């Protein structure tokens, strides 16, 4: 049986942030969200919304951690924001000790998750962002495990497509 992959068209960066904020409100410790998409597709915008849903303080500006690989933000749950754009292989990602962060008490979000290859956590929500227009994005979602399927079902119930 083919797995359902919900998708929706976001008409603006604000709509992308709102959809991601719903994930933040529903997230539990150990949630992993992997973002895929070309440059400019809204990955960091999605993380900004996720941070809002996790009640990350307004004084904490969410930016892509391209040169530092990881930013941590305090909120209802800690948010660990990885940017894997500069990672060259799954082995390099594995050597960073990501398990401690992704299996920990917070929410981990990975931009450019495809760079981690087979070293990605098994249970994760995958969000693929595509450019559908100057301000519009197409988001396709997929869950890969029990925890992520429950989160995705709850998100779909709270955010009708």
N, C-alpha and C positions, 0 to 999 in steps of 0.2 A: 504494500500500500504506500502511495506517495504521500510524503509529509506536507501538510499545508504550510504555506509561507505567506503570512499576511503582509500586505503592502498598502501603502497609501501615498497620496500626493500631498506634499506640504507646499502651501501657496506662498510661504514667506519664512524668513529666519525665525520670526516670532512663533509661527505655528510649529516649526521644528523644535524650538525650545520648549513649547508647551507639551508636545508629545513626549519629549525626553523627561520633562519634569514629572510626568505621570509615572515613568519608570522609577525615578528617584523616590517618589512617595511610597511605592510598593516594594522597593528593594529591601532585602534582608542581608545580614552578614554573609559574606562569601559569594555574593552576586558578582558575576563577571560578564561584562558587555564588550564585545569585539566589534570595532567599527572598520568598515571597508569602504573605499570609494576614492575617486581621483582627487587631486588637489583642488580645493575650492568647492567641494561637494557638501560641506557643512558638518564635518566631523567635530570640529571644535565647538561649533554652535550647538550641536547635540550635547556635548559635555557640559556646556554652560547651562542648558536646561536641566540636565541630570543633577547638577550641583544645586540648582534652585529647588528641585524636588527633595533633595537631601538636606535642605535648609543650611547650606553652606553660607557663612556670614557674608554680608554685602561688602565688607572690607577686603575680602579675598577675591581678587580678580582672576577668573579662570582663563588661562592662556595655554596654548600648546607648548608642552615641555620639550620641544624639538632638540635643544642642545643639552638638556639635563636628563632626558629620558623619562623622568618621573617627577610629578608634583603631587603633594599631599595636601588635602583641604579638610578642615574640621567642620563637621555638620552633625546631623542626627546620627549618621554613621560616617566614619572616615571615608573620604573619596580619594582613591589612588589613581591618578591620571597618567597613564603611560603613553609615550609617543615612540613607536618603534620604527619610524621612518629611516633612522640612521643605522638600524640593526641590519647586518648583512646575511645572517643565517639563523636557523633554528638553534644551532649550537651556541651561538653568541647570546641569544635570548635565554637559553637554559642556564648559561653560566652566570647570569645576573641574579639568580636566586629568587625568581619571580614567585615561586610557590608560596613563600612566606607571606607575600602581599596578597596574592590572589586567593589563598585559602584562609586568610585572616578575618578579623572582625569587621571589615569594611566592605566597600564596593570598589571593584577594580574595573576601569574602562581602558581599553587598549586601542589607540588610534593606529592605523596601518597594521592591523592585526595579522594580515596575510604574511607579514615578514617573519612571524614566529613559526610558520609552517606547522609541522606535526607536534611542536612543543606547546601548543595552546592548551589551556585547561579543557578537560573533556566536557564539563557541564558549563555551557555558556550561552548567552543570547548573542546572535550575530545580527548586526544591522548593516545592511549595504545601502549606501547613499549614492544616488545617481543624479546628475544634473538634468532637469527637465525643462529649464527655462532660466532667464536671468535671475529670478528670485525663487523659482520653484525647484523642489527636489522630490525625487521618488525614493521612498524608504521601503526596503524589503527586510522582513524579520524572520529569523529562524532560531529555534531552540534545539540544543543538542543533548540535553539530559533532563532528569526529573525536576530538579530545582528550577532550571531555566524554562521548562515547559509550563510549570505552575505560574511562574512570573509572567510569561507571555500570555497565558490564558487570562490571568487577572488584568493585565494591561489591555487586552482586546475587549474585555468586558467593561472596563472603565473608559475606554477610548474607542468608541465604535468607528469602524473604518468606513 
